[in-house]
Amino acid sequence: MANKQQGRIVETPTEARQAEPGPSVLALLTISLGLAVLILGVVWFVFFRT
């Protein structure tokens, strides 16, 4: 558990790395993936459709 020493919060390296990605990270990855698929689909449709 983090403790305070001389007015500063001190954590072990393991404690400092224990962040949890929130729902905003999942939304960002989902939107990015969807946009990439959409752009690749448009490129394929414009250039490679016979």
Order of alpha helices (4+ residues) and beta strands (2+ residues): beta-beta-alpha-alpha
